[in-house]
Structures are given as C-alpha cells and as structure tokens.
C-alpha cells in the first residue's frame, strides 16, 4: 500500500510571533534570497495576506507574485511587508 502524504504549508504552523521570528531568522541566516522571500510570503499568508496588502498599500496579487518561487521582491516591498507583519529588519555583525 502506498503511503499518502500531503504537501507541507509552513503558513499553517506559523501561529505566533515566536515561531514566526524563529522562521524568519533562519531564512535570513541561510542567506538565500529566494528562501528569504518565500519565508516572508509564508508569514504573510499565515497572518492574512489581505490585511498585509491593505497595510502596505500593495495588492494581494502583487504580494503573491513578489513572494512566489519565481518572484523577486524589491527591498522596499520586503521592508513594507515585514513592518506590516509587526517585525523589523536589522543588521548585526557576523559571529566569527
């Protein structure tokens, strides 16, 4: 009998600020721009992308497109979405 699986959707488990912060920190630590964009998109979907669109002044379609696997969001879009999510981007020195 074949094992049945369902696709994993990170947005379904991003239920609180602690999980979201840890998820975003890992994405930024990884350093892969596509993974960072995907992670921000997952969080936006978890937090209600319609509300994020309203808060950023962007359309839902723009957000879905920007944070899709083929998307390439600008820094301004990423910063606006992160702020609308209740977080901030920051820079810190690499631990050596």
N, C-alpha and C positions, 0 to 999 in steps of 0.2 A: 504494500500500500504506500502510495506516495505521500510525503509529508506536505501538508498545506501550510503555506506561510502568507503573511500579509506584509505589504510594504510598510516600512517604518517611517513615521512622520514625526520629526523632532518637535514640531509645534504642539503636538498632543501631550508632551511631558514637560513643557516649559510652563509650569503652573505658578511659579512665584519668583520674586526678584532674585533670590539666592541662586536658584537654578539657572535663571537667565544670565546673571552676571558670570557664573562659572562657565557657561556655554560660550558666551561672547569672549571671555578671557582666553579660553582655549583656542578659539578661532583666531584671535589676534596673535596669540603666541605661536601658532602654526605658521603664520605669515603668508599663507596662500591667499591672494586677493579674491579668487573665486570662492574659496571656503568662507572667508570673512563676509562677503556679500551674501552668500547662501545662508549663513548663520543669522545675519541681520534680518533677512527675509523670513526665516523661520520664526524669529521672535515677533516680527511684525504681524505674521499670520496668527500667532498664538495670542497676541494682545488685541486683535480685531483690526484688520488692515483698513477697514472703512474709517475707523476712528483715527488711525495713523494718517491716512490720506487727508482727512479733514484738518488735522492738527498741523500738517506740513504744507498744506495748500497744493499738494500734488494729487493726481487722480489715482484711483486704485489700479487702473491699467498700467500707468507709469510705474508704480511700485512693483507690481507683479513682473513687468518686463525688466526693470532695472535689477531686481534681485533673483531673476531666473538663472538657470545654469549658463545661458547664453548672454546674460546681461552684463553690463559694465557700468555700474552706477558711478556718478561723479562723487567727489569728496563732499561737495555741498549737499547732495542727496543723502549720502550716508550720515553726515552730521545731523541733518534735519530729522531723519528717522530715528537715530539714536537718542536725540534730545526728546522727541515726541514719545519715545519709549520710557523716558524718565531716567536716562543714563547720560553720561558724558564721555567723550573721547579724551584720552590723556596720553601723555608721553612720559616715559621714565627710562632711565639708563638700563642697558642690558646688564644683567648679573653676570659677572665674569668668574 
